[in-house]
Every structure is written in C-alpha cells, then in structure tokens.
Amino acid sequence: MSNIKQLTLHPRQLSFEMLRDIYDQPVVLSLPESAYEAIDASHNNVKTIIERDKSAYGINTGFGLLAKTRISDDQLELLQRNLIISHSVGTGDALPESVVRLIMVMKVASLAQGVSGVRREVVDSLLGLINNQITPNIPAKGSVGASGDLAPLSHMTLAMMGEGDVFVAGKKVPAADALAKHGLEPITLAAKEGLALINGTQVSTALALRGYFLARDLLETATIVGSLSIDAAKGSDSPFDARIHEVRGHHGQIEIAKAHRQLIKGSAIRASHDGEQDDRVQDPYCLRCQPQVMGACLDIINQAGKTLLIESNAVTDNPLIFNNEDGPVAISGGNFHAEPVAFAADILALAIAEIGSMSERRVALLIDATLSGGLPPFLVDNAGVNSGFMIAHVTAAALASENKSIAHPGSVDSIPTSANQEDHVSMATYCARRLYEMAQNTATIIGIELLAAGQGIDFHRGLETSEPLTVAHQKLREKVTFYDKDRYLAPDIEAAKQLVLDGTLAEHWQELRQNWYESK
C-alpha cells in the first residue's frame, strides 16, 4: 500500500489530473471531516422526513411507476434490499477495474456533497472497496442512461452488501469472501440509501472519461505520426504557417499547426526539396489540412471534456434532500438523466473516427507512388514480387469504415421504460461504451501509418528527419525492423498499435501540447 497514490477527495474538486490518476492505477482515497459532517446532516434530514409520516419518493414509497405505493417504516430496509437485487440484471462482459474504480470514486464524490441522505457507513463501504482494490463485477450492458445507470450500479451495490462477485487481483471471487478477507462488513441499506447508490450517471461518465482519455492520447500520437508522414512524403511545411491559422482563429487549429511546425523544424528531408522540380502544386488534404481537421477534433475533445468534468463532480441521484424554512424536504427531479454525457460521448466518437479517417488517407497516400514524393509503390523494394503495405492499408480502410458506422450518434435514440413512466432515455452508457472499440480501431490505423511513415523515412536514407521525429522513428525501430521484403506483418502492426496506445511516442514532447487542453 505504501507505493499507492494517496488522494483526499474534496467534494466538487475532482480534476482531470485526479481522474486520470484514478483511471491509470489503484489509489487510496479519503474524505475530509467536513464531508462527513455534511453526510451526517443529510442523513439526519432523511430521518426527520420519515418521522413526519408523509410520503416521500424513494424513501417510504415504491419506485418508478410504483411511486404511489406507500411503504411502512418496518419494511424500509427490505425495500432498499429488494431494489438492489431486483435491479441487478446486467449482462455482458465485466467492466474493467480502471473503469469501475472511476465509477466508485465518482459515486463517493456525489454522496459526499451531503444532499443524498445516506449514512457515513455507506460512503465508508465504498471507500473500503476502493482502498482494498476490490472491484465489483459490473456487467457492461443493461443501462439506458436514465433513471441513472440502474443495473450496473446495482451490481456495484451488491458487492457492498456482500453479495454477487468481485475481482481481487484479477480473480473473480464471492463478494462475501473478499469483504471478510479484508476485514470489511457487508452493509445493510437504510431508507433512501439503495436509491442514492443506483440513481446516477457514474457508469456512463466513467466510460465516457475512458473515451476522453483515449481520444486525447490518440490525437497526440496522430499528430506526431502525421508529421512523420509529411516528411516521408516530402510534403510542404507552408500549410502550417502561423499566419494562416491566426486569421481563422480556432484554438485547436492554431495549436495543431504550431505542433507540426515544431515537429518538422530542422528536417533535412524537408529542406532537400525546397529547390526541387516538383509538379505538385499543393499537397493532398490529409497532409496540409491536418491543423483544420485535427484542430477541430481537439476543440470538440475539449468541449466534451468540460461536460465530463462537470458531470464527474455532480450529484445525480434522486430525490435530493434540501432544507426549507420549515425543515428538510425531499425534492424529486431528473439529474439522473445522462443526456449531457450522451452528447459528450457522441462528440468524442466523431473525433476518434476522424482521427482514424485522416490517418487512413495518409497511409493510402504513402503507398501510392504517384503521390508519395518518390517512394516506391507500396513502400517496398521489388514491388510485384513483394506486396509491401498493400493489404495493411486495406486493414486500415476496413477499420476506418467500421468506425464511421459505430460513430452514428446514440443520443438520438430513445426507448420508453418502466411502463412509460421513464419515457425518454439518453442511451449514454452505450454512447460511451462504444468509444473503446473505436479507439482500438483508430490506434491500429495510426499504428499502420506509423509503420508506413517510418518506412518512408528509411527510403530517404542519407537525409535526416527532424530531432523529435528522429526520436519517434527510433522508438518504432526498437520494436519493428525495416520492411525489406514481404513477411508476416500482423505482429508488426500490433507492436505499432501498442506504441500508439501506451504513449511512448508522445512522452518526449509534452511542451508542444501544454496549451492544447482548455478543459482543465
């Protein structure tokens, strides 16, 4: 435990840095005493509401269309237990540990704001799971993103109750056994607590945050690889002149153009064709319009990020407990509706798809001897005998096309549930979940481009590329050798994909992207 990052969670102060730390690695989380004071006060308000003997939704009534059914005080604990076990109906593969950790932390951040009416024991139960690296088994499918992520959050709550399964060190075990091994007591839910735990957008938001982090990583690496392709194809650097982008004014475009200028600066390959006879008046869009397209991606990634940061710090259960002049009151609303998250996820899908689409076009350019600035057909000597990168490009094209279909906005869909009481839903969970598959596709496309661009740089032997691009090329060659003749290429593509996903190429140029992200 001594090497695990220690974090104090102050309500409404989750930052992207904290969220990324929580996503990337286990953490030990604590709350300040002021948060516990707010939690205690809110729970006392719930007790006061019960003592008034008036109906309050979700506290002493049924749920959804059963809201008019009054529940007697002696059955309130049973009401909450039945809520959880009846709503634990998820299906599909288990969500990964990194995503579940985000879910639990954001649920703690929501409950700790003192308007949900739970006891401190509920929050401590979640902290016990987080701090002991016990991961509830949450099936990925079964939420429509309103009334919150009911089914997946019910599976999370089952683990707190000592029921269902959890993962410990990657192994699935009964929740009761894991709790006992770590000295944790199963919780018995009191009035309002089950509903507070399962009403909320934390699953959709955690999945969308994963997509947001991946989109950022892909854009950063794609910018480096895109510059490598510019040099490999002997493209012009004039489209990245700062004056062009300043007169348009978009933040992302200005920043991406600046990055390309710095990445290409000092390249002997680029300098070599300043005085060449070249009948290419302008480079194809996939080279010269990178600032306009990738800059637009950066801007919408920022836009989505701002929404997700707000949602990460939000209270999204229902009803919420507030104080009026005549005492506490439970107010029913709809913060559990995840439409903002659905829109943000759909926006991220557009960015991820376009990053891959532009990358695929650059692969197509590099293998085409009529466009590639003197490179051999399909980037291999003795083409004909050797097919080179011909079918690697087909794979890139297949994945780019697949992403176009997956990117269709999920937020425009809705299907009524709960006997039409819950008649419009966000589909945010699906919108966010699909981002991972799209990101894997785009990472593969960029990996193929990296192989092609690296091959192109090698064909300009005797001329050095720029210093940052030399570093990127060397990192590639540490994993994949030059393609001198046809060989089994799938392992090379997988190795290049991992270089894209693990941030290896981008780790040395943090200065270039320091002003990229406005959603801080």
C-alpha positions as CSV (number, residue, x, y, z in Angstrom):
1,M,0.0,0.0,0.0
2,S,2.9,2.4,0.6
3,N,3.6,2.8,-3.1
4,I,-0.1,3.5,-4.0
5,K,-1.0,7.1,-4.5
6,Q,-2.9,8.7,-1.6
7,L,-5.7,11.1,-2.6
8,T,-8.0,13.3,-0.5
9,L,-11.3,13.8,-2.2
10,H,-12.8,17.2,-1.6
11,P,-16.4,17.4,-2.9
12,R,-16.7,19.2,-6.3
13,Q,-12.9,19.4,-6.6
14,L,-12.2,16.3,-8.8
15,S,-9.8,17.4,-11.6
16,F,-8.7,15.7,-14.8
17,E,-5.4,15.0,-13.2
18,M,-7.0,13.2,-10.3
19,L,-9.4,11.3,-12.6
20,R,-6.6,10.2,-14.8
21,D,-4.6,9.0,-11.8
22,I,-7.6,7.1,-10.6
23,Y,-8.1,5.6,-14.1
24,D,-4.5,4.6,-14.5
25,Q,-3.7,3.0,-11.2
26,P,-5.1,1.9,-7.8
27,V,-5.4,4.7,-5.2
28,V,-6.0,5.1,-1.5
29,L,-8.8,7.6,-1.1
30,S,-10.0,9.6,1.9
31,L,-12.6,12.3,2.7
32,P,-12.1,15.4,4.8
33,E,-14.1,15.6,8.1
34,S,-16.2,18.4,6.6
35,A,-17.6,16.0,4.0
36,Y,-18.6,13.6,6.8
37,E,-20.3,16.4,8.6
38,A,-22.4,17.2,5.5
39,I,-23.2,13.5,5.1
40,D,-24.4,13.2,8.7
41,A,-26.6,16.3,8.4
42,S,-28.2,15.0,5.3
43,H,-28.9,11.6,6.8
44,N,-30.5,13.3,9.8
45,N,-32.7,15.1,7.4
46,V,-33.9,11.8,6.0
47,K,-34.8,10.6,9.5
48,T,-36.8,13.8,10.1
49,I,-38.7,13.3,6.8
50,I,-39.6,9.7,7.8
51,E,-40.7,10.8,11.3
52,R,-43.2,13.2,9.7
53,D,-45.1,10.2,8.4
54,K,-45.6,11.7,4.9
55,S,-44.9,10.1,1.6
56,A,-41.5,10.9,0.1
57,Y,-40.5,9.3,-3.1
58,G,-37.8,6.6,-2.8
59,I,-37.7,7.0,1.0
60,N,-41.0,5.4,2.0
61,T,-42.6,4.7,-1.4
62,G,-42.0,2.3,-4.2
63,F,-40.0,3.3,-7.3
64,G,-40.8,4.3,-10.8
65,L,-44.5,3.7,-11.6
66,L,-44.9,2.3,-8.1
67,A,-44.1,5.7,-6.6
68,K,-47.7,6.0,-5.3
69,T,-47.3,2.8,-3.2
70,R,-46.6,3.8,0.5
71,I,-44.1,1.5,2.3
72,S,-44.4,1.0,6.1
73,D,-41.4,2.0,8.3
74,D,-40.7,-1.6,9.3
75,Q,-40.2,-2.5,5.7
76,L,-37.9,0.3,4.6
77,E,-34.7,-1.8,4.8
78,L,-36.4,-4.6,2.9
79,L,-37.5,-2.0,0.3
80,Q,-33.9,-1.0,-0.3
81,R,-32.6,-4.6,-0.4
82,N,-35.2,-5.6,-2.9
83,L,-34.4,-2.6,-5.0
84,I,-30.8,-3.7,-5.4
85,I,-31.4,-7.4,-6.0
86,S,-34.2,-6.8,-8.5
87,H,-32.2,-4.2,-10.4
88,S,-29.0,-6.3,-10.7
89,V,-29.9,-7.5,-14.2
90,G,-26.8,-6.5,-16.2
91,T,-25.3,-8.7,-18.9
92,G,-22.2,-8.9,-20.9
93,D,-18.5,-8.8,-20.0
94,A,-17.4,-7.2,-16.7
95,L,-16.3,-3.6,-16.9
96,P,-12.5,-3.3,-16.3
97,E,-11.0,-2.4,-13.0
98,S,-9.9,1.0,-14.2
99,V,-13.5,2.0,-15.2
100,V,-15.1,0.5,-12.0
101,R,-12.6,2.4,-9.9
102,L,-13.7,5.7,-11.6
103,I,-17.4,4.7,-11.0
104,M,-16.9,4.2,-7.3
105,V,-14.8,7.3,-6.8
106,M,-17.4,9.5,-8.6
107,K,-20.2,7.9,-6.5
108,V,-18.3,8.8,-3.4
109,A,-17.8,12.3,-4.7
110,S,-21.5,12.6,-5.3
111,L,-22.7,11.2,-1.9
112,A,-20.1,13.3,0.0
113,Q,-21.8,16.5,-1.0
114,G,-24.5,15.9,1.6
115,V,-27.7,16.1,-0.4
116,S,-28.3,12.3,-0.9
117,G,-29.4,11.4,2.6
118,V,-27.1,8.4,3.2
119,R,-25.2,7.4,6.3
120,R,-21.4,7.8,6.5
121,E,-21.2,4.0,6.7
122,V,-22.4,3.8,3.1
123,V,-19.5,6.1,1.9
124,D,-17.0,4.2,4.0
125,S,-18.2,0.9,2.4
126,L,-17.3,2.3,-1.0
127,L,-14.0,3.6,0.3
128,G,-13.3,0.1,1.7
129,L,-13.7,-1.4,-1.8
130,I,-11.6,1.3,-3.4
131,N,-8.8,1.2,-0.9
132,N,-8.5,-2.6,-0.8
133,Q,-8.6,-2.9,-4.6
134,I,-11.8,-4.9,-4.5
135,T,-13.5,-4.5,-7.9
136,P,-17.3,-5.3,-8.1
137,N,-18.3,-7.4,-11.0
138,I,-20.3,-5.0,-13.1
139,P,-21.7,-6.3,-16.4
140,A,-21.2,-3.8,-19.2
141,K,-24.7,-3.9,-20.7
142,G,-28.1,-3.1,-19.3
143,S,-28.4,0.6,-18.8
144,V,-30.2,3.1,-21.0
145,G,-28.7,6.1,-19.2
146,A,-31.8,7.2,-17.3
147,S,-33.0,6.8,-14.3
148,G,-29.3,6.7,-14.0
149,D,-27.2,3.6,-14.6
150,L,-29.5,1.5,-12.5
151,A,-28.5,-2.0,-13.4
152,P,-24.7,-1.6,-13.4
153,L,-24.7,0.5,-10.2
154,S,-26.9,-2.2,-8.6
155,H,-24.2,-4.7,-9.2
156,M,-21.7,-2.3,-7.6
157,T,-24.0,-2.1,-4.6
158,L,-24.4,-5.9,-4.4
159,A,-20.7,-6.1,-3.6
160,M,-21.1,-3.6,-0.7
161,M,-23.9,-5.9,0.6
162,G,-21.6,-8.9,0.5
163,E,-23.5,-10.5,-2.4
164,G,-22.6,-11.2,-6.0
165,D,-19.0,-11.4,-7.2
166,V,-16.0,-9.2,-7.2
167,F,-12.5,-9.2,-8.7
168,V,-9.4,-9.3,-6.4
169,A,-6.0,-9.3,-8.2
170,G,-7.8,-10.2,-11.4
171,K,-9.5,-13.3,-9.9
172,K,-13.3,-13.5,-9.6
173,V,-14.4,-14.4,-6.0
174,P,-17.6,-14.1,-4.0
175,A,-18.0,-10.7,-2.6
176,A,-18.7,-12.0,0.9
177,D,-15.3,-13.8,0.9
178,A,-13.4,-10.7,-0.3
179,L,-15.0,-8.5,2.3
180,A,-14.2,-10.9,5.1
181,K,-10.6,-11.3,4.0
182,H,-10.1,-7.6,4.2
183,G,-11.9,-7.1,7.5
184,L,-14.9,-5.3,5.9
185,E,-18.5,-5.7,7.0
186,P,-21.3,-6.1,4.5
187,I,-23.7,-3.1,4.6
188,T,-27.4,-3.3,5.3
189,L,-29.0,-0.4,3.5
190,A,-31.3,2.0,5.3
191,A,-34.0,4.3,3.9
192,K,-33.1,6.1,0.7
193,E,-29.6,4.5,0.5
194,G,-30.1,2.0,-2.2
195,L,-31.8,4.5,-4.4
196,A,-29.0,7.0,-3.8
197,L,-26.4,4.4,-4.8
198,I,-28.0,3.3,-8.1
199,N,-29.6,6.6,-9.3
200,G,-26.7,8.4,-11.0
201,T,-24.7,8.7,-14.2
202,Q,-21.4,7.5,-12.8
203,V,-21.1,4.4,-15.1
204,S,-21.9,6.4,-18.3
205,T,-19.5,9.1,-17.1
206,A,-16.6,6.7,-16.3
207,L,-16.9,5.1,-19.7
208,A,-17.0,8.5,-21.4
209,L,-14.0,9.6,-19.4
210,R,-12.1,6.5,-20.7
211,G,-13.1,7.6,-24.2
212,Y,-11.9,11.1,-23.5
213,F,-8.5,10.0,-22.2
214,L,-8.1,7.7,-25.2
215,A,-9.1,10.5,-27.6
216,R,-6.5,12.8,-26.2
217,D,-3.8,10.1,-26.4
218,L,-4.8,9.2,-30.0
219,L,-4.7,12.9,-31.1
220,E,-1.3,13.5,-29.6
221,T,0.3,10.4,-31.2
222,A,-1.5,11.0,-34.5
223,T,0.0,14.5,-34.7
224,I,3.5,13.1,-34.4
225,V,2.8,10.3,-36.9
226,G,1.1,12.8,-39.2
227,S,4.3,14.9,-39.2
228,L,6.3,11.8,-39.9
229,S,4.1,11.2,-42.9
230,I,4.6,14.8,-44.1
231,D,8.3,14.3,-44.1
232,A,8.2,10.8,-45.6
233,A,6.0,12.1,-48.5
234,K,8.3,15.2,-48.9
235,G,5.3,17.4,-48.1
236,S,5.4,21.2,-47.8
237,D,5.6,22.9,-44.4
238,S,4.0,26.1,-45.7
239,P,0.4,25.0,-44.8
240,F,1.4,25.2,-41.2
241,D,2.5,28.9,-41.4
242,A,1.1,30.5,-38.2
243,R,-0.4,33.4,-40.1
244,I,-2.9,31.1,-42.0
245,H,-4.3,29.8,-38.7
246,E,-4.3,33.0,-36.8
247,V,-6.6,34.7,-39.3
248,R,-9.2,31.9,-38.8
249,G,-8.9,31.9,-35.1
250,H,-9.8,28.4,-33.9
251,H,-7.8,27.4,-30.8
252,G,-7.3,23.8,-31.9
253,Q,-6.2,24.6,-35.4
254,I,-3.7,27.1,-34.1
255,E,-2.2,24.6,-31.7
256,I,-2.0,21.7,-34.1
257,A,-0.4,23.8,-36.7
258,K,2.2,25.0,-34.1
259,A,2.9,21.4,-33.2
260,H,3.5,20.4,-36.8
261,R,5.9,23.4,-37.3
262,Q,7.9,22.3,-34.3
263,L,7.9,18.6,-35.2
264,I,9.1,19.2,-38.7
265,K,11.5,22.0,-37.9
266,G,15.1,21.2,-38.8
267,S,14.3,18.2,-41.1
268,A,17.0,17.7,-43.8
269,I,14.4,15.8,-45.8
270,R,12.1,18.8,-45.9
271,A,15.0,21.1,-46.7
272,S,16.1,18.8,-49.6
273,H,13.1,19.5,-51.7
274,D,13.0,23.3,-51.4
275,G,14.6,23.7,-54.7
276,E,13.5,20.5,-56.4
277,Q,11.5,20.4,-59.6
278,D,8.2,19.2,-58.2
279,D,4.9,19.3,-60.2
280,R,2.9,19.0,-57.0
281,V,1.4,22.5,-56.5
282,Q,-0.4,21.5,-53.3
283,D,-0.3,18.5,-51.0
284,P,-3.4,16.4,-50.6
285,Y,-5.8,17.4,-47.8
286,C,-4.6,14.6,-45.5
287,L,-1.2,16.3,-45.2
288,R,-1.9,20.0,-45.5
289,C,-5.3,20.2,-43.7
290,Q,-4.2,18.4,-40.6
291,P,-4.5,21.6,-38.5
292,Q,-8.0,22.3,-39.7
293,V,-9.3,18.7,-39.2
294,M,-7.3,17.6,-36.2
295,G,-7.6,21.1,-34.7
296,A,-11.4,20.7,-34.9
297,C,-11.0,17.3,-33.2
298,L,-9.0,19.0,-30.4
299,D,-11.7,21.6,-30.0
300,I,-14.6,19.1,-29.7
301,I,-12.5,16.9,-27.3
302,N,-12.1,20.0,-25.1
303,Q,-15.8,20.6,-25.4
304,A,-16.7,17.0,-24.3
305,G,-14.1,17.2,-21.6
306,K,-15.7,20.3,-20.0
307,T,-19.0,18.5,-19.8
308,L,-17.5,15.3,-18.4
309,L,-15.6,17.2,-15.7
310,I,-18.8,18.9,-14.6
311,E,-20.6,15.6,-14.5
312,S,-17.7,13.9,-12.6
313,N,-18.3,16.4,-9.8
314,A,-22.1,16.4,-10.0
315,V,-24.9,15.0,-7.7
316,T,-27.1,12.9,-10.0
317,D,-29.3,10.8,-7.8
318,N,-33.0,11.4,-6.9
319,P,-34.7,12.6,-4.8
320,L,-32.3,15.1,-3.3
321,I,-32.5,16.3,0.3
322,F,-32.5,20.1,0.9
323,N,-33.6,22.4,3.7
324,N,-36.6,24.7,3.5
325,E,-37.6,27.2,6.2
326,D,-39.9,24.7,7.8
327,G,-37.4,21.9,7.7
328,P,-35.9,19.3,5.4
329,V,-37.6,18.3,2.1
330,A,-37.0,15.6,-0.5
331,I,-37.2,17.1,-3.9
332,S,-37.7,14.8,-6.9
333,G,-36.1,15.8,-10.2
334,G,-34.1,14.3,-13.1
335,N,-30.4,14.7,-12.5
336,F,-30.0,11.0,-13.3
337,H,-30.8,11.7,-17.0
338,A,-27.4,11.4,-18.7
339,E,-28.2,13.4,-21.8
340,P,-25.1,15.7,-21.3
341,V,-22.9,12.6,-21.1
342,A,-24.5,11.0,-24.2
343,F,-23.9,14.2,-26.2
344,A,-20.3,14.4,-25.0
345,A,-19.7,10.7,-25.9
346,D,-21.2,11.2,-29.4
347,I,-18.9,14.2,-29.8
348,L,-15.9,12.1,-28.8
349,A,-17.0,9.4,-31.3
350,L,-16.8,12.0,-34.1
351,A,-13.2,13.0,-33.0
352,I,-12.0,9.4,-32.7
353,A,-13.5,8.5,-36.1
354,E,-12.0,11.5,-37.8
355,I,-8.5,11.0,-36.3
356,G,-8.5,7.5,-37.8
357,S,-10.1,8.6,-41.1
358,M,-7.3,11.1,-41.8
359,S,-4.6,8.6,-40.8
360,E,-6.0,6.1,-43.2
361,R,-5.8,8.7,-46.0
362,R,-2.2,9.3,-45.2
363,V,-1.5,5.5,-45.4
364,A,-3.2,5.5,-48.8
365,L,-1.0,8.4,-50.0
366,L,2.3,6.8,-48.8
367,I,1.7,3.6,-50.7
368,D,0.7,5.4,-53.9
369,A,3.8,6.2,-55.9
370,T,2.0,8.9,-57.9
371,L,1.5,11.0,-54.7
372,S,4.2,9.9,-52.2
373,G,7.1,12.1,-53.2
374,G,9.3,9.4,-54.8
375,L,8.7,6.5,-52.5
376,P,8.4,3.0,-54.2
377,P,5.0,1.5,-54.8
378,F,3.5,0.0,-51.6
379,L,6.7,1.1,-49.7
380,V,8.7,-1.9,-50.6
381,D,11.6,-2.7,-53.0
382,N,10.9,-5.0,-55.9
383,A,7.1,-4.4,-55.8
384,G,5.3,-7.1,-57.7
385,V,7.2,-9.9,-56.2
386,N,6.6,-8.1,-52.8
387,S,3.1,-6.7,-52.0
388,G,4.5,-4.5,-49.2
389,F,1.9,-2.4,-47.4
390,M,-0.9,-3.1,-49.9
391,I,-3.1,-5.1,-47.6
392,A,-2.1,-3.3,-44.4
393,H,-3.8,-0.3,-46.0
394,V,-6.9,-2.5,-46.6
395,T,-7.0,-3.2,-42.9
396,A,-6.7,0.5,-42.1
397,A,-9.5,1.2,-44.6
398,A,-11.7,-1.5,-43.1
399,L,-11.3,-0.1,-39.6
400,A,-11.9,3.5,-40.7
401,S,-15.1,2.4,-42.4
402,E,-16.2,0.4,-39.3
403,N,-15.7,3.5,-37.1
404,K,-17.9,5.5,-39.4
405,S,-20.8,3.2,-38.7
406,I,-20.1,2.9,-35.0
407,A,-19.9,6.7,-34.7
408,H,-23.6,7.1,-35.6
409,P,-25.0,9.2,-32.7
410,G,-26.5,7.0,-30.0
411,S,-28.1,10.0,-28.2
412,V,-30.7,10.4,-30.9
413,D,-32.2,7.1,-29.9
414,S,-34.7,6.6,-27.0
415,I,-36.9,3.8,-25.9
416,P,-39.6,4.1,-23.1
417,T,-39.1,2.0,-20.0
418,S,-40.9,1.4,-16.7
419,A,-44.4,1.2,-18.2
420,N,-43.8,4.6,-19.9
421,Q,-43.1,6.4,-16.6
422,E,-39.5,6.8,-17.8
423,D,-40.4,7.6,-21.4
424,H,-37.2,9.3,-22.7
425,V,-33.8,7.9,-22.1
426,S,-30.3,9.1,-23.1
427,M,-28.5,5.8,-24.2
428,A,-25.4,7.4,-22.7
429,T,-24.0,4.2,-21.5
430,Y,-23.9,2.7,-25.0
431,C,-22.7,6.0,-26.4
432,A,-19.7,6.0,-24.0
433,R,-19.0,2.2,-24.1
434,R,-18.5,2.1,-27.8
435,L,-15.7,4.6,-27.7
436,Y,-13.3,2.0,-26.5
437,E,-13.8,-0.2,-29.6
438,M,-13.5,2.9,-31.8
439,A,-10.3,3.9,-30.1
440,Q,-8.8,0.4,-30.6
441,N,-9.6,0.7,-34.3
442,T,-8.1,4.1,-34.6
443,A,-5.0,3.1,-32.7
444,T,-4.5,0.3,-35.2
445,I,-4.9,2.7,-38.1
446,I,-2.3,5.1,-36.6
447,G,0.0,2.1,-36.0
448,I,-0.2,1.2,-39.6
449,E,0.5,4.8,-40.6
450,L,3.5,4.8,-38.2
451,L,4.9,1.7,-40.0
452,A,4.3,3.3,-43.4
453,A,5.8,6.6,-42.5
454,G,8.8,5.0,-40.8
455,Q,9.3,3.0,-43.9
456,G,9.2,6.2,-46.0
457,I,11.7,7.9,-43.8
458,D,14.1,5.0,-44.2
459,F,13.8,5.3,-48.0
460,H,15.2,8.8,-47.7
461,R,18.5,7.3,-46.4
462,G,21.3,9.9,-46.2
463,L,18.8,12.7,-45.2
464,E,17.8,13.1,-41.5
465,T,14.4,14.0,-40.4
466,S,13.9,16.5,-37.5
467,E,15.1,15.8,-34.0
468,P,11.6,14.9,-32.5
469,L,10.7,12.8,-35.5
470,T,14.0,11.0,-35.3
471,V,13.2,10.1,-31.7
472,A,9.8,8.8,-32.9
473,H,11.4,6.8,-35.7
474,Q,14.0,5.3,-33.4
475,K,11.2,4.2,-30.9
476,L,9.5,2.5,-33.8
477,R,12.7,0.7,-34.9
478,E,13.3,-0.5,-31.4
479,K,10.1,-2.6,-31.8
480,V,9.9,-3.2,-35.6
481,T,12.6,-3.5,-38.2
482,F,12.7,-2.1,-41.7
483,Y,10.4,-4.0,-44.1
484,D,12.9,-5.1,-46.8
485,K,10.7,-7.9,-48.2
486,D,7.3,-9.5,-47.6
487,R,7.0,-11.0,-44.1
488,Y,4.3,-11.8,-41.5
489,L,3.1,-8.2,-40.9
490,A,0.4,-8.7,-38.3
491,P,2.8,-8.7,-35.3
492,D,4.4,-5.5,-36.6
493,I,1.0,-3.8,-36.7
494,E,0.2,-5.0,-33.2
495,A,3.6,-3.7,-31.9
496,A,3.0,-0.3,-33.6
497,K,-0.5,-0.1,-32.2
498,Q,0.8,-0.6,-28.7
499,L,3.3,2.2,-29.3
500,V,0.3,4.4,-30.1
501,L,-1.7,3.3,-27.0
502,D,1.0,3.4,-24.4
503,G,2.0,7.0,-25.2
504,T,5.6,6.0,-26.0
505,L,5.8,8.4,-29.0
506,A,4.3,11.3,-27.2
507,E,6.2,11.2,-23.9
508,H,9.1,13.3,-25.1
509,W,7.1,16.3,-26.4
510,Q,4.9,17.5,-23.5
511,E,5.9,21.1,-24.1
512,L,4.3,21.0,-27.5
513,R,0.8,20.2,-26.1
514,Q,0.9,22.2,-22.9
515,N,-1.7,24.7,-24.2
516,W,-3.9,22.2,-26.1
517,Y,-6.4,21.4,-23.4
518,E,-8.8,24.1,-22.2
519,S,-10.9,21.7,-20.1
520,K,-8.6,21.9,-17.0
